[in-house]
Amino acid sequence: MASYHKPDEKTLQGLKDIANKLRINSIKATCASNSGHPTTCCSAAELMSVLFFHTMRYKATDPRNQCNDRFVLSKGHAAPILYAAWAEAGFVKEADLINLRKIDSDLEGHPTPKLEFVDVATGSLGQGLGAACGMAYTGKHFDKSSYRVYCMLGDGECSEGAVWEAMAFGSHYNLDNLVAIIDANRLGQSEAAPLKHNMDVYRKRCEAFGWNTYVVDGHDVEELCKALWQAQQVKGKPTMILAKTFKGRGLKGMGRGWGGKGSWVATRKAYGVALAKLGQSSQRVVALDADMKNSTFSEMFHKAFPERFVECFIAEQNMVSVAIGCATRDRTVAFASTFAAFLSRAYDHIRMAAVSESNINLAGSHCGVSIGEDGPSQMALEDIAMFRAIPTCTLFYPSDGVSTERSVELAANTKGICFLRITRPELKVIYDPKEKFEVGVAKVVRQSDSDKVTVIGAGVTLHEALTAADLLASEGVNIRVIDPFTIKPLDAATILSSARATGGRIITVEDHYREGGLGEAVLSAVGEEPGIIVTRLAVNRIPRSGKPQELLDLYGISAKHIANAVRQTFAN
């Protein structure tokens, strides 16, 4: 077996210098975009430096060269340091790094294959290692090539069952051309990761899954050089490098990443307020979250009733099953929350909840393109379709703080599965606090005797519809605006009566894909009624990063597009 030669001091110092440059450029990029996750980039700086500028073999000018070593950034929220590495390699212009998350830049909030050096999109955590296994299997058995595959994971995402399925796969197929690295920086999104810095437990788990395993100081470039060299010598097993790191390394007084910043109160915050109030009124109410409680605002319940809060960490499938278990025999009224996009991975568990006749409440935040710069991996655009297909589901889509609070109250008292679709940006309060809401009863929020078209919006698009109504009114055109409140059941009677009053003309507008969303729900409701024409405005392709209003404009669901659709519909 070849013997290891320690890199000389000049090489090691060079790698340390590159690591610090990667940190600096990651921070510059996130500061320029005023959003992102700089601290998780900082913990990975030495790892990225050693990987890209000492260990990996690739042509920097030709990222898709078939002989290149592969790299998968499973912790996709650390995208800025990936972009910084490719800038250091010379493929990305360093000056372009400050365009991070801008609508005209391919340097999105999370990596996508729009970039030549990205093979698979990441950002929905726990999926990168499985893709890396597929790459390694292909390299070993199909291509029969010598390229190696490297995958960097976060410690928080190791709560996802998919990670351990990939671990089992990698060892079963003896993928000795695969090296995974866990950047164990101790902190998750809302609190410490489950194992914190218990590196011995990580090691035992990885070894139990059949992986060759090294525990290293993730900020020591010489240790990293040695471990990665050793991994290349191992035959018959994949290698796991467990790197003990610190989030925000190199930054004073920082221990967590920034989320997107907003100065307005959102329906997700109203959800948190309402959930805490509900907990006060009944001791049967319990809350669960998947390490997103500071984003879904379920942390309000956690602070008020810690003994009734269950942190499920980044494991959405398990969270749904735990909620089902908590709610059996009507022992609890369970509310489980995370980003709506991540409930898609738990869909089998959700459909089985229906088969189990379970009464659980699921809150999905960060829906649609209106979340902005985080990009498509975080945007729920399929969730309405998902939950409409569940037979026992009631689907709430509140449009302001008042209707959100009422949704929480109604969900707690509604049998079956309830899904609350809540938004990231602040929405103006349009209802009086005493306004009464009912399941399956829509609100006509703007009407006159001379309305020409009925426009139906929900959440952020209801507010865009109201803005469009003001714009059109200044031109002498009145429109009727409907807030459906619940998408399922849908208030077909109100929609039909409004359509008849506006010449059979309906426009639906939704921050969701066309398939299975609000527009199709309305079409189903009016499908047998003669003389009604439904025009649907919806997101019609996979979106990108950008500011919320830019994205609403780009995908044709903003006020100006609604106004144009009204003009066109009336002209026809």
C-alpha positions, -999 to +999 in steps of 0.1 A: +000+000+000+013+035-009+025+056+020+011+090+028+032+121+022+022+152+041+018+182+018+045+208+024+038+239+044+034+261+014+007+239+000-011+237+034-009+275+038-023+279+003-053+258+012-059+278+044-057+310+024-082+297-002-106+286+026-106+321+040-111+335+005-141+312+000-155+324+033-151+361+023-167+356-011-196+337+004-202+365+029-199+391+002-224+373-020-250+368+008-246+404+019-252+416-016-284+396-019-294+404+017-304+368+021-288+333+022-268+312+046-233+325+052-226+307+084-231+272+069-207+282+041-181+292+067-182+258+084-174+241+051-146+264+039-117+242+046-136+211+033-143+229+000-107+242-002-091+208+002-116+190-020-115+214-050-079+225-048-060+194-036-080+162-038-105+163-067-094+158-103-113+178-129-109+202-158-119+236-144-127+249-179-149+219-187-171+210-157-191+184-176-160+165-189-169+128-185-136+121-168-140+147-141-145+137-105-180+145-094-192+167-065-227+169-050-235+196-025-264+178-006-266+208+018-277+230-010-282+261+012-244+264+012-246+272-025-226+305-021-194+286-012-199+262-041-201+292-064-171+308-047-151+275-053-158+276-090-149+312-091-115+304-074-111+276-100-117+302-128-150+290-143-172+316-126-162+353-128-156+364-092-174+397-100-205+377-107-207+363-072-225+394-059-253+386-084-263+357-061-301+351-060-308+379-086-334+372-112-311+375-141-284+353-126-280+315-127-263+316-092-296+308-075-304+304-039-298+266-042-278+248-069-295+238-101-282+222-133-285+255-151-249+257-140-225+234-159-208+223-127-241+211-110-254+177-120-284+175-097-305+202-080-303+202-042-319+222-015-346+197-004-324+181+021-314+145+024-314+137-013-278+144-024-262+112-011-286+090-031-278+109-063-241+105-055-246+068-050-262+067-085-232+086-100-207+063-082-226+031-094-226+044-129-189+052-128-180+018-114-203-005-133-215+013-164-188+037-174-160+016-158-141+048-153-117+060-126-136+092-117-145+095-081-177+109-065-177+133-035-208+143-016-210+169+012-239+167+036-250+187+066-255+171+100-291+184+102-301+166+071-289+133+085-322+130+103-338+123+068-344+086+063-333+089+027-297+095+039-296+061+056-312+044+026-284+057+005-259+046+032-272+011+029-271+012-009-235+025-010-221-003+012-242-030-004-227-023-038-192-017-025-190+018-039-153+024-031-153+053-056-177+073-033-167+096-005-193+113+016-185+141+040-207+152+069-201+188+078-210+184+114-213+220+124-236+212+153-264+236+145-296+231+125-321+256+113-339+263+146-317+246+172-288+222+176-288+191+154-298+159+173-263+145+179-246+179+182-208+171+183-211+135+194-187+123+168-184+088+183-221+081+177-218+093+142-188+071+137-206+040+151-237+045+130-217+049+098-195+019+105-227-001+113-239+007+078-207-007+064-187+024+056-151+031+061-152+060+085-128+088+096-134+115+123-115+146+116-112+183+126-130+198+096-110+231+099-076+213+098-065+212+062-037+187+068-061+163+085-085+166+056-058+160+030-048+128+048-083+115+053-092+121+017-060+104+005-067+074+028-102+072+013-086+067-022-066+037-009-097+018+005-112-009-016-146-026-013-162+001+008-174+037+005-158+062+028-175+086+052-155+115+066-171+130+097-158+165+099-163+183+132-168+220+123-183+251+137-211+271+121-200+306+114-163+297+117-143+329+111-172+352+120-176+368+154-209+364+172-226+344+145-240+309+150-268+306+125-275+315+089-298+343+078-332+333+065-349+356+040-356+390+055-390+406+056-404+436+074-440+426+071-461+402+092-469+371+072-497+345+074-471+321+087-466+344+117-504+346+122-504+308+122-478+308+151-499+333+171-531+313+165-515+280+174-502+295+207-537+308+215-552+275+207-527+258+230-539+281+257-575+272+253-570+234+252-544+212+268-550+186+241-534+207+214-498+196+205-474+209+179-447+192+159-421+207+136-392+196+114-365+220+125-383+249+109-401+264+139-383+297+136-396+300+100-431+285+104-435+304+137-445+273+156-417+284+179-444+306+196-462+274+207-428+259+217-420+289+239-455+289+255-459+251+259-425+233+256-439+202+272-465+199+243-440+206+215-423+178+196-392+187+176-389+161+148-358+176+132-353+174+094-374+142+089-407+152+075-420+117+067-415+106+103-430+139+116-463+131+098-463+096+111-456+108+146-485+133+143-508+105+132-497+085+163-502+114+186-537+119+173-549+083+176-579+076+199-584+114+199-557+118+225-544+150+210-552+177+185-520+176+165-506+204+143-474+196+123-456+223+103-428+227+079-422+242+045-450+231+023-426+219-004-411+193+020-445+178+028-443+163-007-417+138+005-442+127+032-470+122+007-473+085+011-476+090+049-503+117+043-524+094+021-520+066+046-533+091+073-565+093+052-567+055+051-561+055+089-591+079+093-567+102+111-575+137+123-542+156+118-535+192+108-506+201+086-493+236+080-471+243+050-454+276+048-432+291+021-456+283-007-452+296-043-428+318-061-436+346-036-410+332-013-384+348-035-347+344-035-345+308-020-355+295-054-375+265-067-362+238-043-380+256-015-411+267-034-443+246-029-460+247-063-476+213-062-491+212-028-527+222-036-528+194-062-514+169-036-539+177-009-569+181-032-563+145-042-567+133-005-603+122+000-606+133+037-587+166+033-599+201+040-576+226+023-574+261+039-557+289+020-560+320+042-552+355+027-545+376+058-538+373+095-575+372+105-584+344+081-553+325+092-563+326+128-598+314+119-583+286+098-563+273+127-595+273+149-616+256+123-589+230+115-588+220+152-625+212+150-626+196+116-625+159+111-600+143+087-568+158+074-565+196+073-539+214+053-532+251+059-513+268+030-495+298+046-472+323+030-438+338+036-444+375+027-465+398+047-500+403+035-522+433+043-550+426+068-582+429+049-607+414+073-621+428+105-611+407+136-648+398+142-653+385+106-668+350+107-654+322+085-668+288+076-653+258+059-665+258+022-678+294+023-660+320+001-657+357+007-666+383-020-641+410-011-648+434-039-680+438-059-704+463-076-734+462-098-713+468-129-686+441-125-674+428-158-653+398-147-650+376-116-614+372-104-606+345-079-573+347-060-559+332-028-531+342-005-507+365-022-527+365-055-558+377-038-539+409-029-526+411-065-562+408-077-573+437-053-544+458-067-556+450-102-591+460-093-579+494-081-560+498-114-589+488-135-614+510-115-592+540-125-600+531-161-637+527-154-638+489-153-651+472-122-643+436-114-656+412-087-629+397-065-634+364-046-614+349-017-623+312-017-608+307+018-610+269+014-599+254-019-614+221-008-643+222-003-648+250-028-678+273-026-692+265-060-724+284-053-707+318-047-685+313-077-714+304-100-736+333-088-707+357-093-699+343-127-735+347-138-734+383-126-703+391-146-712+377-180-699+342-174-663+355-172-639+341-146-602+346-141-583+325-116-549+335-105-527+313-083-491+310-070-490+273-079-486+252-110-516+251-134-520+214-129-543+205-100-545+239-084-571+266-078-579+270-115-587+234-120-607+233-088-628+262-102-631+245-136-645+214-118-670+235-100-684+253-131-677+226-157-714+217-162-726+252-163-731+266-198-718+299-209-689+302-184-654+308-196-625+303-171-591+319-179-563+306-157-532+324-146-507+302-129-470+294-128-463+275-160-427+264-157-400+257-131-392+290-115-359+306-104-345+328-077-354+365-076-373+391-056-409+381-049-425+408-069-401+402-098-412+365-098-449+373-096-444+395-127-421+370-145-446+341-141-476+361-151-496+362-118-490+398-107-516+427-107-505+440-141-510+405-156-544+402-140-554+436-153-543+426-188-562+393-186-593+412-176-589+436-205-584+408-229-613+387-215-636+417-217-625+425-252-632+390-263 
